[in-house]
Amino acid sequence: MYAAGNLTDGLHIIDNPIIPHWNGSETTVLPNGKDEIKLADGKAVYVEDNYMSVI
């Protein structure tokens, strides 16, 4: 959550807001643009340099 852009005191490494504990359709690919990243329990966003993926 702190890497995302939806907290005023966050790190803003990821421009997209992150929605944790998502119970809908599971996100497997990061959205284009600045759409929300909806993460189910047990999922995370992995960031290394310019590479990002859902794990």
mmCIF entry with sequence, helices, sheets and N, C-alpha, C, O atoms, coordinates in Angstrom:
data_MODEL
# 
_entry.id   MODEL 
# 
_entity.id                         1 
_entity.type                       polymer 
_entity.pdbx_number_of_molecules   1 
# 
_entity_poly.entity_id                      1 
_entity_poly.type                           'polypeptide(L)' 
_entity_poly.nstd_linkage                   no 
_entity_poly.nstd_monomer                   no 
_entity_poly.pdbx_seq_one_letter_code       MYAAGNLTDGLHIIDNPIIPHWNGSETTVLPNGKDEIKLADGKAVYVEDNYMSVI 
_entity_poly.pdbx_seq_one_letter_code_can   MYAAGNLTDGLHIIDNPIIPHWNGSETTVLPNGKDEIKLADGKAVYVEDNYMSVI 
_entity_poly.pdbx_strand_id                 A 
# 
loop_
_entity_poly_seq.entity_id 
_entity_poly_seq.num 
_entity_poly_seq.mon_id 
_entity_poly_seq.hetero 
1 1  MET n 
1 2  TYR n 
1 3  ALA n 
1 4  ALA n 
1 5  GLY n 
1 6  ASN n 
1 7  LEU n 
1 8  THR n 
1 9  ASP n 
1 10 GLY n 
1 11 LEU n 
1 12 HIS n 
1 13 ILE n 
1 14 ILE n 
1 15 ASP n 
1 16 ASN n 
1 17 PRO n 
1 18 ILE n 
1 19 ILE n 
1 20 PRO n 
1 21 HIS n 
1 22 TRP n 
1 23 ASN n 
1 24 GLY n 
1 25 SER n 
1 26 GLU n 
1 27 THR n 
1 28 THR n 
1 29 VAL n 
1 30 LEU n 
1 31 PRO n 
1 32 ASN n 
1 33 GLY n 
1 34 LYS n 
1 35 ASP n 
1 36 GLU n 
1 37 ILE n 
1 38 LYS n 
1 39 LEU n 
1 40 ALA n 
1 41 ASP n 
1 42 GLY n 
1 43 LYS n 
1 44 ALA n 
1 45 VAL n 
1 46 TYR n 
1 47 VAL n 
1 48 GLU n 
1 49 ASP n 
1 50 ASN n 
1 51 TYR n 
1 52 MET n 
1 53 SER n 
1 54 VAL n 
1 55 ILE n 
# 
_struct_asym.id          A 
_struct_asym.entity_id   1 
# 
loop_
_struct_sheet.id 
_struct_sheet.type 
_struct_sheet.number_strands 
_struct_sheet.details 
AA1 ? 2 ? 
AA2 ? 2 ? 
# 
loop_
_struct_sheet_order.sheet_id 
_struct_sheet_order.range_id_1 
_struct_sheet_order.range_id_2 
_struct_sheet_order.offset 
_struct_sheet_order.sense 
AA1 1 2 ? parallel      
AA2 1 2 ? anti-parallel 
# 
loop_
_struct_sheet_range.sheet_id 
_struct_sheet_range.id 
_struct_sheet_range.beg_label_comp_id 
_struct_sheet_range.beg_label_asym_id 
_struct_sheet_range.beg_label_seq_id 
_struct_sheet_range.pdbx_beg_PDB_ins_code 
_struct_sheet_range.end_label_comp_id 
_struct_sheet_range.end_label_asym_id 
_struct_sheet_range.end_label_seq_id 
_struct_sheet_range.pdbx_end_PDB_ins_code 
_struct_sheet_range.beg_auth_comp_id 
_struct_sheet_range.beg_auth_asym_id 
_struct_sheet_range.beg_auth_seq_id 
_struct_sheet_range.end_auth_comp_id 
_struct_sheet_range.end_auth_asym_id 
_struct_sheet_range.end_auth_seq_id 
AA1 1 ILE A 18 ? ILE A 19 ? ILE A 18 ILE A 19 
AA1 2 ILE A 37 ? LYS A 38 ? ILE A 37 LYS A 38 
AA2 1 VAL A 45 ? GLU A 48 ? VAL A 45 GLU A 48 
AA2 2 TYR A 51 ? VAL A 54 ? TYR A 51 VAL A 54 
# 
loop_
_atom_site.group_PDB 
_atom_site.id 
_atom_site.type_symbol 
_atom_site.label_atom_id 
_atom_site.label_alt_id 
_atom_site.label_comp_id 
_atom_site.label_asym_id 
_atom_site.label_entity_id 
_atom_site.label_seq_id 
_atom_site.pdbx_PDB_ins_code 
_atom_site.Cartn_x 
_atom_site.Cartn_y 
_atom_site.Cartn_z 
_atom_site.occupancy 
_atom_site.B_iso_or_equiv 
_atom_site.pdbx_formal_charge 
_atom_site.auth_seq_id 
_atom_site.auth_comp_id 
_atom_site.auth_asym_id 
_atom_site.auth_atom_id 
_atom_site.pdbx_PDB_model_num 
ATOM 1   N N  . MET A 1 1  ? 0.824   -1.196  0.000   1.00 0.00 ? 1  MET A N  1 
ATOM 2   C CA . MET A 1 1  ? 0.000   0.000   0.000   1.00 0.00 ? 1  MET A CA 1 
ATOM 3   C C  . MET A 1 1  ? 0.862   1.250   0.000   1.00 0.00 ? 1  MET A C  1 
ATOM 4   O O  . MET A 1 1  ? 0.529   2.224   -0.676  1.00 0.00 ? 1  MET A O  1 
ATOM 5   N N  . TYR A 1 2  ? 1.950   1.245   0.735   1.00 0.00 ? 2  TYR A N  1 
ATOM 6   C CA . TYR A 1 2  ? 2.765   2.461   0.830   1.00 0.00 ? 2  TYR A CA 1 
ATOM 7   C C  . TYR A 1 2  ? 3.551   2.742   -0.444  1.00 0.00 ? 2  TYR A C  1 
ATOM 8   O O  . TYR A 1 2  ? 4.031   3.859   -0.634  1.00 0.00 ? 2  TYR A O  1 
ATOM 9   N N  . ALA A 1 3  ? 3.691   1.751   -1.318  1.00 0.00 ? 3  ALA A N  1 
ATOM 10  C CA . ALA A 1 3  ? 4.355   1.981   -2.597  1.00 0.00 ? 3  ALA A CA 1 
ATOM 11  C C  . ALA A 1 3  ? 3.419   2.659   -3.596  1.00 0.00 ? 3  ALA A C  1 
ATOM 12  O O  . ALA A 1 3  ? 3.874   3.250   -4.575  1.00 0.00 ? 3  ALA A O  1 
ATOM 13  N N  . ALA A 1 4  ? 2.121   2.573   -3.350  1.00 0.00 ? 4  ALA A N  1 
ATOM 14  C CA . ALA A 1 4  ? 1.121   3.071   -4.291  1.00 0.00 ? 4  ALA A CA 1 
ATOM 15  C C  . ALA A 1 4  ? 0.920   4.581   -4.197  1.00 0.00 ? 4  ALA A C  1 
ATOM 16  O O  . ALA A 1 4  ? 1.435   5.254   -3.304  1.00 0.00 ? 4  ALA A O  1 
ATOM 17  N N  . GLY A 1 5  ? 0.155   5.074   -5.153  1.00 0.00 ? 5  GLY A N  1 
ATOM 18  C CA . GLY A 1 5  ? -0.103  6.501   -5.213  1.00 0.00 ? 5  GLY A CA 1 
ATOM 19  C C  . GLY A 1 5  ? -1.388  6.932   -4.555  1.00 0.00 ? 5  GLY A C  1 
ATOM 20  O O  . GLY A 1 5  ? -1.797  8.081   -4.725  1.00 0.00 ? 5  GLY A O  1 
ATOM 21  N N  . ASN A 1 6  ? -2.052  6.052   -3.800  1.00 0.00 ? 6  ASN A N  1 
ATOM 22  C CA . ASN A 1 6  ? -3.328  6.465   -3.219  1.00 0.00 ? 6  ASN A CA 1 
ATOM 23  C C  . ASN A 1 6  ? -3.227  6.875   -1.747  1.00 0.00 ? 6  ASN A C  1 
ATOM 24  O O  . ASN A 1 6  ? -4.254  7.094   -1.105  1.00 0.00 ? 6  ASN A O  1 
ATOM 25  N N  . LEU A 1 7  ? -2.036  6.980   -1.209  1.00 0.00 ? 7  LEU A N  1 
ATOM 26  C CA . LEU A 1 7  ? -1.848  7.499   0.141   1.00 0.00 ? 7  LEU A CA 1 
ATOM 27  C C  . LEU A 1 7  ? -1.022  8.777   0.047   1.00 0.00 ? 7  LEU A C  1 
ATOM 28  O O  . LEU A 1 7  ? -0.011  8.811   -0.654  1.00 0.00 ? 7  LEU A O  1 
ATOM 29  N N  . THR A 1 8  ? -1.439  9.814   0.740   1.00 0.00 ? 8  THR A N  1 
ATOM 30  C CA . THR A 1 8  ? -0.723  11.088  0.634   1.00 0.00 ? 8  THR A CA 1 
ATOM 31  C C  . THR A 1 8  ? 0.711   10.989  1.125   1.00 0.00 ? 8  THR A C  1 
ATOM 32  O O  . THR A 1 8  ? 1.584   11.695  0.620   1.00 0.00 ? 8  THR A O  1 
ATOM 33  N N  . ASP A 1 9  ? 0.971   10.121  2.104   1.00 0.00 ? 9  ASP A N  1 
ATOM 34  C CA . ASP A 1 9  ? 2.334   9.969   2.593   1.00 0.00 ? 9  ASP A CA 1 
ATOM 35  C C  . ASP A 1 9  ? 3.007   8.706   2.058   1.00 0.00 ? 9  ASP A C  1 
ATOM 36  O O  . ASP A 1 9  ? 4.002   8.244   2.617   1.00 0.00 ? 9  ASP A O  1 
ATOM 37  N N  . GLY A 1 10 ? 2.457   8.145   0.964   1.00 0.00 ? 10 GLY A N  1 
ATOM 38  C CA . GLY A 1 10 ? 3.024   6.949   0.364   1.00 0.00 ? 10 GLY A CA 1 
ATOM 39  C C  . GLY A 1 10 ? 4.264   7.256   -0.449  1.00 0.00 ? 10 GLY A C  1 
ATOM 40  O O  . GLY A 1 10 ? 4.651   8.416   -0.595  1.00 0.00 ? 10 GLY A O  1 
ATOM 41  N N  . LEU A 1 11 ? 4.886   6.213   -0.979  1.00 0.00 ? 11 LEU A N  1 
ATOM 42  C CA . LEU A 1 11 ? 6.124   6.346   -1.734  1.00 0.00 ? 11 LEU A CA 1 
ATOM 43  C C  . LEU A 1 11 ? 5.895   6.700   -3.204  1.00 0.00 ? 11 LEU A C  1 
ATOM 44  O O  . LEU A 1 11 ? 6.817   7.175   -3.868  1.00 0.00 ? 11 LEU A O  1 
ATOM 45  N N  . HIS A 1 12 ? 4.688   6.478   -3.724  1.00 0.00 ? 12 HIS A N  1 
ATOM 46  C CA . HIS A 1 12 ? 4.319   6.785   -5.112  1.00 0.00 ? 12 HIS A CA 1 
ATOM 47  C C  . HIS A 1 12 ? 5.243   6.097   -6.124  1.00 0.00 ? 12 HIS A C  1 
ATOM 48  O O  . HIS A 1 12 ? 5.540   6.655   -7.181  1.00 0.00 ? 12 HIS A O  1 
ATOM 49  N N  . ILE A 1 13 ? 5.694   4.885   -5.791  1.00 0.00 ? 13 ILE A N  1 
ATOM 50  C CA . ILE A 1 13 ? 6.479   4.071   -6.727  1.00 0.00 ? 13 ILE A CA 1 
ATOM 51  C C  . ILE A 1 13 ? 5.560   3.556   -7.830  1.00 0.00 ? 13 ILE A C  1 
ATOM 52  O O  . ILE A 1 13 ? 5.958   3.464   -8.991  1.00 0.00 ? 13 ILE A O  1 
ATOM 53  N N  . ILE A 1 14 ? 4.327   3.222   -7.453  1.00 0.00 ? 14 ILE A N  1 
ATOM 54  C CA . ILE A 1 14 ? 3.300   2.769   -8.380  1.00 0.00 ? 14 ILE A CA 1 
ATOM 55  C C  . ILE A 1 14 ? 2.269   3.889   -8.473  1.00 0.00 ? 14 ILE A C  1 
ATOM 56  O O  . ILE A 1 14 ? 1.752   4.342   -7.452  1.00 0.00 ? 14 ILE A O  1 
ATOM 57  N N  . ASP A 1 15 ? 1.964   4.339   -9.697  1.00 0.00 ? 15 ASP A N  1 
ATOM 58  C CA . ASP A 1 15 ? 0.989   5.409   -9.871  1.00 0.00 ? 15 ASP A CA 1 
ATOM 59  C C  . ASP A 1 15 ? -0.428  4.955   -9.545  1.00 0.00 ? 15 ASP A C  1 
ATOM 60  O O  . ASP A 1 15 ? -1.264  5.763   -9.140  1.00 0.00 ? 15 ASP A O  1 
ATOM 61  N N  . ASN A 1 16 ? -0.697  3.679   -9.718  1.00 0.00 ? 16 ASN A N  1 
ATOM 62  C CA . ASN A 1 16 ? -2.043  3.145   -9.518  1.00 0.00 ? 16 ASN A CA 1 
ATOM 63  C C  . ASN A 1 16 ? -2.396  3.052   -8.046  1.00 0.00 ? 16 ASN A C  1 
ATOM 64  O O  . ASN A 1 16 ? -1.537  2.725   -7.227  1.00 0.00 ? 16 ASN A O  1 
ATOM 65  N N  . PRO A 1 17 ? -3.658  3.338   -7.689  1.00 0.00 ? 17 PRO A N  1 
ATOM 66  C CA . PRO A 1 17 ? -4.091  3.036   -6.329  1.00 0.00 ? 17 PRO A CA 1 
ATOM 67  C C  . PRO A 1 17 ? -4.219  1.524   -6.153  1.00 0.00 ? 17 PRO A C  1 
ATOM 68  O O  . PRO A 1 17 ? -4.588  0.820   -7.093  1.00 0.00 ? 17 PRO A O  1 
ATOM 69  N N  . ILE A 1 18 ? -3.921  1.030   -4.972  1.00 0.00 ? 18 ILE A N  1 
ATOM 70  C CA . ILE A 1 18 ? -4.039  -0.395  -4.672  1.00 0.00 ? 18 ILE A CA 1 
ATOM 71  C C  . ILE A 1 18 ? -5.223  -0.604  -3.735  1.00 0.00 ? 18 ILE A C  1 
ATOM 72  O O  . ILE A 1 18 ? -5.353  0.066   -2.711  1.00 0.00 ? 18 ILE A O  1 
ATOM 73  N N  . ILE A 1 19 ? -6.083  -1.549  -4.109  1.00 0.00 ? 19 ILE A N  1 
ATOM 74  C CA . ILE A 1 19 ? -7.243  -1.920  -3.290  1.00 0.00 ? 19 ILE A CA 1 
ATOM 75  C C  . ILE A 1 19 ? -6.959  -3.315  -2.729  1.00 0.00 ? 19 ILE A C  1 
ATOM 76  O O  . ILE A 1 19 ? -7.008  -4.294  -3.473  1.00 0.00 ? 19 ILE A O  1 
ATOM 77  N N  . PRO A 1 20 ? -6.663  -3.423  -1.428  1.00 0.00 ? 20 PRO A N  1 
ATOM 78  C CA . PRO A 1 20 ? -6.371  -4.740  -0.843  1.00 0.00 ? 20 PRO A CA 1 
ATOM 79  C C  . PRO A 1 20 ? -7.645  -5.489  -0.463  1.00 0.00 ? 20 PRO A C  1 
ATOM 80  O O  . PRO A 1 20 ? -8.725  -4.901  -0.406  1.00 0.00 ? 20 PRO A O  1 
ATOM 81  N N  . HIS A 1 21 ? -7.513  -6.782  -0.206  1.00 0.00 ? 21 HIS A N  1 
ATOM 82  C CA . HIS A 1 21 ? -8.608  -7.642  0.267   1.00 0.00 ? 21 HIS A CA 1 
ATOM 83  C C  . HIS A 1 21 ? -9.765  -7.688  -0.727  1.00 0.00 ? 21 HIS A C  1 
ATOM 84  O O  . HIS A 1 21 ? -10.928 -7.755  -0.328  1.00 0.00 ? 21 HIS A O  1 
ATOM 85  N N  . TRP A 1 22 ? -9.450  -7.653  -2.012  1.00 0.00 ? 22 TRP A N  1 
ATOM 86  C CA . TRP A 1 22 ? -10.464 -7.648  -3.060  1.00 0.00 ? 22 TRP A CA 1 
ATOM 87  C C  . TRP A 1 22 ? -11.119 -9.022  -3.153  1.00 0.00 ? 22 TRP A C  1 
ATOM 88  O O  . TRP A 1 22 ? -10.424 -10.038 -3.174  1.00 0.00 ? 22 TRP A O  1 
ATOM 89  N N  . ASN A 1 23 ? -12.447 -9.063  -3.209  1.00 0.00 ? 23 ASN A N  1 
ATOM 90  C CA . ASN A 1 23 ? -13.188 -10.325 -3.272  1.00 0.00 ? 23 ASN A CA 1 
ATOM 91  C C  . ASN A 1 23 ? -13.801 -10.584 -4.638  1.00 0.00 ? 23 ASN A C  1 
ATOM 92  O O  . ASN A 1 23 ? -14.472 -11.599 -4.822  1.00 0.00 ? 23 ASN A O  1 
ATOM 93  N N  . GLY A 1 24 ? -13.589 -9.694  -5.599  1.00 0.00 ? 24 GLY A N  1 
ATOM 94  C CA . GLY A 1 24 ? -14.146 -9.861  -6.940  1.00 0.00 ? 24 GLY A CA 1 
ATOM 95  C C  . GLY A 1 24 ? -13.217 -10.671 -7.818  1.00 0.00 ? 24 GLY A C  1 
ATOM 96  O O  . GLY A 1 24 ? -12.488 -11.539 -7.337  1.00 0.00 ? 24 GLY A O  1 
ATOM 97  N N  . SER A 1 25 ? -13.248 -10.379 -9.123  1.00 0.00 ? 25 SER A N  1 
ATOM 98  C CA . SER A 1 25 ? -12.380 -11.073 -10.073 1.00 0.00 ? 25 SER A CA 1 
ATOM 99  C C  . SER A 1 25 ? -10.925 -10.826 -9.706  1.00 0.00 ? 25 SER A C  1 
ATOM 100 O O  . SER A 1 25 ? -10.532 -9.703  -9.391  1.00 0.00 ? 25 SER A O  1 
ATOM 101 N N  . GLU A 1 26 ? -10.133 -11.892 -9.753  1.00 0.00 ? 26 GLU A N  1 
ATOM 102 C CA . GLU A 1 26 ? -8.737  -11.804 -9.333  1.00 0.00 ? 26 GLU A CA 1 
ATOM 103 C C  . GLU A 1 26 ? -7.888  -11.121 -10.396 1.00 0.00 ? 26 GLU A C  1 
ATOM 104 O O  . GLU A 1 26 ? -7.955  -11.477 -11.573 1.00 0.00 ? 26 GLU A O  1 
ATOM 105 N N  . THR A 1 27 ? -7.096  -10.148 -9.987  1.00 0.00 ? 27 THR A N  1 
ATOM 106 C CA . THR A 1 27 ? -6.172  -9.464  -10.879 1.00 0.00 ? 27 THR A CA 1 
ATOM 107 C C  . THR A 1 27 ? -4.947  -10.338 -11.100 1.00 0.00 ? 27 THR A C  1 
ATOM 108 O O  . THR A 1 27 ? -4.298  -10.761 -10.143 1.00 0.00 ? 27 THR A O  1 
ATOM 109 N N  . THR A 1 28 ? -4.632  -10.607 -12.364 1.00 0.00 ? 28 THR A N  1 
ATOM 110 C CA . THR A 1 28 ? -3.431  -11.376 -12.682 1.00 0.00 ? 28 THR A CA 1 
ATOM 111 C C  . THR A 1 28 ? -2.439  -10.550 -13.494 1.00 0.00 ? 28 THR A C  1 
ATOM 112 O O  . THR A 1 28 ? -1.245  -10.851 -13.516 1.00 0.00 ? 28 THR A O  1 
ATOM 113 N N  . VAL A 1 29 ? -2.933  -9.505  -14.161 1.00 0.00 ? 29 VAL A N  1 
ATOM 114 C CA . VAL A 1 29 ? -2.098  -8.628  -14.973 1.00 0.00 ? 29 VAL A CA 1 
ATOM 115 C C  . VAL A 1 29 ? -2.366  -7.197  -14.514 1.00 0.00 ? 29 VAL A C  1 
ATOM 116 O O  . VAL A 1 29 ? -3.514  -6.822  -14.274 1.00 0.00 ? 29 VAL A O  1 
ATOM 117 N N  . LEU A 1 30 ? -1.324  -6.412  -14.395 1.00 0.00 ? 30 LEU A N  1 
ATOM 118 C CA . LEU A 1 30 ? -1.502  -5.024  -13.981 1.00 0.00 ? 30 LEU A CA 1 
ATOM 119 C C  . LEU A 1 30 ? -2.296  -4.263  -15.026 1.00 0.00 ? 30 LEU A C  1 
ATOM 120 O O  . LEU A 1 30 ? -2.093  -4.470  -16.223 1.00 0.00 ? 30 LEU A O  1 
ATOM 121 N N  . PRO A 1 31 ? -3.200  -3.382  -14.596 1.00 0.00 ? 31 PRO A N  1 
ATOM 122 C CA . PRO A 1 31 ? -4.012  -2.624  -15.550 1.00 0.00 ? 31 PRO A CA 1 
ATOM 123 C C  . PRO A 1 31 ? -3.179  -1.577  -16.285 1.00 0.00 ? 31 PRO A C  1 
ATOM 124 O O  . PRO A 1 31 ? -2.146  -1.126  -15.791 1.00 0.00 ? 31 PRO A O  1 
ATOM 125 N N  . ASN A 1 32 ? -3.649  -1.199  -17.475 1.00 0.00 ? 32 ASN A N  1 
ATOM 126 C CA . ASN A 1 32 ? -3.019  -0.112  -18.218 1.00 0.00 ? 32 ASN A CA 1 
ATOM 127 C C  . ASN A 1 32 ? -3.425  1.214   -17.596 1.00 0.00 ? 32 ASN A C  1 
ATOM 128 O O  . ASN A 1 32 ? -4.494  1.318   -16.994 1.00 0.00 ? 32 ASN A O  1 
ATOM 129 N N  . GLY A 1 33 ? -2.601  2.202   -17.734 1.00 0.00 ? 33 GLY A N  1 
ATOM 130 C CA . GLY A 1 33 ? -2.937  3.518   -17.201 1.00 0.00 ? 33 GLY A CA 1 
ATOM 131 C C  . GLY A 1 33 ? -2.860  3.534   -15.689 1.00 0.00 ? 33 GLY A C  1 
ATOM 132 O O  . GLY A 1 33 ? -2.013  2.875   -15.086 1.00 0.00 ? 33 GLY A O  1 
ATOM 133 N N  . LYS A 1 34 ? -3.760  4.301   -15.082 1.00 0.00 ? 34 LYS A N  1 
ATOM 134 C CA . LYS A 1 34 ? -3.740  4.476   -13.634 1.00 0.00 ? 34 LYS A CA 1 
ATOM 135 C C  . LYS A 1 34 ? -4.962  3.854   -12.961 1.00 0.00 ? 34 LYS A C  1 
ATOM 136 O O  . LYS A 1 34 ? -5.391  4.309   -11.900 1.00 0.00 ? 34 LYS A O  1 
ATOM 137 N N  . ASP A 1 35 ? -5.530  2.800   -13.590 1.00 0.00 ? 35 ASP A N  1 
ATOM 138 C CA . ASP A 1 35 ? -6.666  2.098   -12.991 1.00 0.00 ? 35 ASP A CA 1 
ATOM 139 C C  . ASP A 1 35 ? -6.246  1.425   -11.699 1.00 0.00 ? 35 ASP A C  1 
ATOM 140 O O  . ASP A 1 35 ? -5.063  1.173   -11.472 1.00 0.00 ? 35 ASP A O  1 
ATOM 141 N N  . GLU A 1 36 ? -7.228  1.136   -10.853 1.00 0.00 ? 36 GLU A N  1 
ATOM 142 C CA . GLU A 1 36 ? -6.964  0.489   -9.566  1.00 0.00 ? 36 GLU A CA 1 
ATOM 143 C C  . GLU A 1 36 ? -6.387  -0.903  -9.760  1.00 0.00 ? 36 GLU A C  1 
ATOM 144 O O  . GLU A 1 36 ? -6.773  -1.627  -10.679 1.00 0.00 ? 36 GLU A O  1 
ATOM 145 N N  . ILE A 1 37 ? -5.458  -1.269  -8.883  1.00 0.00 ? 37 ILE A N  1 
ATOM 146 C CA . ILE A 1 37 ? -4.948  -2.635  -8.816  1.00 0.00 ? 37 ILE A CA 1 
ATOM 147 C C  . ILE A 1 37 ? -5.684  -3.301  -7.663  1.00 0.00 ? 37 ILE A C  1 
ATOM 148 O O  . ILE A 1 37 ? -5.475  -2.956  -6.500  1.00 0.00 ? 37 ILE A O  1 
ATOM 149 N N  . LYS A 1 38 ? -6.545  -4.255  -7.988  1.00 0.00 ? 38 LYS A N  1 
ATOM 150 C CA . LYS A 1 38 ? -7.381  -4.922  -6.987  1.00 0.00 ? 38 LYS A CA 1 
ATOM 151 C C  . LYS A 1 38 ? -6.734  -6.240  -6.604  1.00 0.00 ? 38 LYS A C  1 
ATOM 152 O O  . LYS A 1 38 ? -6.703  -7.180  -7.398  1.00 0.00 ? 38 LYS A O  1 
ATOM 153 N N  . LEU A 1 39 ? -6.213  -6.306  -5.372  1.00 0.00 ? 39 LEU A N  1 
ATOM 154 C CA . LEU A 1 39 ? -5.475  -7.480  -4.921  1.00 0.00 ? 39 LEU A CA 1 
ATOM 155 C C  . LEU A 1 39 ? -6.286  -8.325  -3.952  1.00 0.00 ? 39 LEU A C  1 
ATOM 156 O O  . LEU A 1 39 ? -6.782  -7.829  -2.941  1.00 0.00 ? 39 LEU A O  1 
ATOM 157 N N  . ALA A 1 40 ? -6.415  -9.602  -4.272  1.00 0.00 ? 40 ALA A N  1 
ATOM 158 C CA . ALA A 1 40 ? -7.031  -10.555 -3.351  1.00 0.00 ? 40 ALA A CA 1 
ATOM 159 C C  . ALA A 1 40 ? -6.040  -10.845 -2.226  1.00 0.00 ? 40 ALA A C  1 
ATOM 160 O O  . ALA A 1 40 ? -4.846  -10.579 -2.360  1.00 0.00 ? 40 ALA A O  1 
ATOM 161 N N  . ASP A 1 41 ? -6.534  -11.382 -1.133  1.00 0.00 ? 41 ASP A N  1 
ATOM 162 C CA . ASP A 1 41 ? -5.643  -11.772 -0.031  1.00 0.00 ? 41 ASP A CA 1 
ATOM 163 C C  . ASP A 1 41 ? -4.586  -12.729 -0.564  1.00 0.00 ? 41 ASP A C  1 
ATOM 164 O O  . ASP A 1 41 ? -4.890  -13.621 -1.356  1.00 0.00 ? 41 ASP A O  1 
ATOM 165 N N  . GLY A 1 42 ? -3.357  -12.545 -0.132  1.00 0.00 ? 42 GLY A N  1 
ATOM 166 C CA . GLY A 1 42 ? -2.264  -13.397 -0.555  1.00 0.00 ? 42 GLY A CA 1 
ATOM 167 C C  . GLY A 1 42 ? -1.572  -12.927 -1.821  1.00 0.00 ? 42 GLY A C  1 
ATOM 168 O O  . GLY A 1 42 ? -0.560  -13.510 -2.208  1.00 0.00 ? 42 GLY A O  1 
ATOM 169 N N  . LYS A 1 43 ? -2.078  -11.895 -2.478  1.00 0.00 ? 43 LYS A N  1 
ATOM 170 C CA . LYS A 1 43 ? -1.463  -11.343 -3.687  1.00 0.00 ? 43 LYS A CA 1 
ATOM 171 C C  . LYS A 1 43 ? -0.671  -10.095 -3.335  1.00 0.00 ? 43 LYS A C  1 
ATOM 172 O O  . LYS A 1 43 ? -0.947  -9.438  -2.331  1.00 0.00 ? 43 LYS A O  1 
ATOM 173 N N  . ALA A 1 44 ? 0.323   -9.767  -4.173  1.00 0.00 ? 44 ALA A N  1 
ATOM 174 C CA . ALA A 1 44 ? 1.149   -8.581  -3.968  1.00 0.00 ? 44 ALA A CA 1 
ATOM 175 C C  . ALA A 1 44 ? 1.611   -8.072  -5.321  1.00 0.00 ? 44 ALA A C  1 
ATOM 176 O O  . ALA A 1 44 ? 1.538   -8.781  -6.325  1.00 0.00 ? 44 ALA A O  1 
ATOM 177 N N  . VAL A 1 45 ? 2.085   -6.838  -5.337  1.00 0.00 ? 45 VAL A N  1 
ATOM 178 C CA . VAL A 1 45 ? 2.706   -6.276  -6.533  1.00 0.00 ? 45 VAL A CA 1 
ATOM 179 C C  . VAL A 1 45 ? 4.211   -6.295  -6.306  1.00 0.00 ? 45 VAL A C  1 
ATOM 180 O O  . VAL A 1 45 ? 4.711   -5.750  -5.322  1.00 0.00 ? 45 VAL A O  1 
ATOM 181 N N  . TYR A 1 46 ? 4.925   -6.930  -7.232  1.00 0.00 ? 46 TYR A N  1 
ATOM 182 C CA . TYR A 1 46 ? 6.378   -7.016  -7.165  1.00 0.00 ? 46 TYR A CA 1 
ATOM 183 C C  . TYR A 1 46 ? 6.955   -5.927  -8.061  1.00 0.00 ? 46 TYR A C  1 
ATOM 184 O O  . TYR A 1 46 ? 6.577   -5.815  -9.227  1.00 0.00 ? 46 TYR A O  1 
ATOM 185 N N  . VAL A 1 47 ? 7.867   -5.124  -7.522  1.00 0.00 ? 47 VAL A N  1 
ATOM 186 C CA . VAL A 1 47 ? 8.489   -4.031  -8.283  1.00 0.00 ? 47 VAL A CA 1 
ATOM 187 C C  . VAL A 1 47 ? 9.995   -4.169  -8.198  1.00 0.00 ? 47 VAL A C  1 
ATOM 188 O O  . VAL A 1 47 ? 10.562  -4.289  -7.112  1.00 0.00 ? 47 VAL A O  1 
ATOM 189 N N  . GLU A 1 48 ? 10.647  -4.150  -9.372  1.00 0.00 ? 48 GLU A N  1 
ATOM 190 C CA . GLU A 1 48 ? 12.111  -4.137  -9.434  1.00 0.00 ? 48 GLU A CA 1 
ATOM 191 C C  . GLU A 1 48 ? 12.498  -3.272  -10.630 1.00 0.00 ? 48 GLU A C  1 
ATOM 192 O O  . GLU A 1 48 ? 12.201  -3.606  -11.777 1.00 0.00 ? 48 GLU A O  1 
ATOM 193 N N  . ASP A 1 49 ? 13.157  -2.168  -10.347 1.00 0.00 ? 49 ASP A N  1 
ATOM 194 C CA . ASP A 1 49 ? 13.501  -1.180  -11.368 1.00 0.00 ? 49 ASP A CA 1 
ATOM 195 C C  . ASP A 1 49 ? 12.223  -0.753  -12.091 1.00 0.00 ? 49 ASP A C  1 
ATOM 196 O O  . ASP A 1 49 ? 11.311  -0.225  -11.455 1.00 0.00 ? 49 ASP A O  1 
ATOM 197 N N  . ASN A 1 50 ? 12.136  -0.971  -13.410 1.00 0.00 ? 50 ASN A N  1 
ATOM 198 C CA . ASN A 1 50 ? 10.933  -0.597  -14.171 1.00 0.00 ? 50 ASN A CA 1 
ATOM 199 C C  . ASN A 1 50 ? 9.980   -1.771  -14.387 1.00 0.00 ? 50 ASN A C  1 
ATOM 200 O O  . ASN A 1 50 ? 8.988   -1.640  -15.103 1.00 0.00 ? 50 ASN A O  1 
ATOM 201 N N  . TYR A 1 51 ? 10.273  -2.903  -13.779 1.00 0.00 ? 51 TYR A N  1 
ATOM 202 C CA . TYR A 1 51 ? 9.447   -4.099  -13.938 1.00 0.00 ? 51 TYR A CA 1 
ATOM 203 C C  . TYR A 1 51 ? 8.471   -4.228  -12.780 1.00 0.00 ? 51 TYR A C  1 
ATOM 204 O O  . TYR A 1 51 ? 8.865   -4.135  -11.618 1.00 0.00 ? 51 TYR A O  1 
ATOM 205 N N  . MET A 1 52 ? 7.184   -4.445  -13.099 1.00 0.00 ? 52 MET A N  1 
ATOM 206 C CA . MET A 1 52 ? 6.163   -4.660  -12.078 1.00 0.00 ? 52 MET A CA 1 
ATOM 207 C C  . MET A 1 52 ? 5.285   -5.831  -12.495 1.00 0.00 ? 52 MET A C  1 
ATOM 208 O O  . MET A 1 52 ? 4.959   -5.980  -13.673 1.00 0.00 ? 52 MET A O  1 
ATOM 209 N N  . SER A 1 53 ? 4.900   -6.665  -11.528 1.00 0.00 ? 53 SER A N  1 
ATOM 210 C CA . SER A 1 53 ? 3.982   -7.767  -11.815 1.00 0.00 ? 53 SER A CA 1 
ATOM 211 C C  . SER A 1 53 ? 3.199   -8.103  -10.556 1.00 0.00 ? 53 SER A C  1 
ATOM 212 O O  . SER A 1 53 ? 3.582   -7.730  -9.448  1.00 0.00 ? 53 SER A O  1 
ATOM 213 N N  . VAL A 1 54 ? 2.101   -8.812  -10.748 1.00 0.00 ? 54 VAL A N  1 
ATOM 214 C CA . VAL A 1 54 ? 1.295   -9.309  -9.630  1.00 0.00 ? 54 VAL A CA 1 
ATOM 215 C C  . VAL A 1 54 ? 1.790   -10.693 -9.294  1.00 0.00 ? 54 VAL A C  1 
ATOM 216 O O  . VAL A 1 54 ? 1.911   -11.546 -10.173 1.00 0.00 ? 54 VAL A O  1 
ATOM 217 N N  . ILE A 1 55 ? 2.081   -10.927 -8.006  1.00 0.00 ? 55 ILE A N  1 
ATOM 218 C CA . ILE A 1 55 ? 2.523   -12.262 -7.586  1.00 0.00 ? 55 ILE A CA 1 
ATOM 219 C C  . ILE A 1 55 ? 1.610   -12.774 -6.488  1.00 0.00 ? 55 ILE A C  1 
ATOM 220 O O  . ILE A 1 55 ? 1.805   -13.883 -5.990  1.00 0.00 ? 55 ILE A O  1 
# 
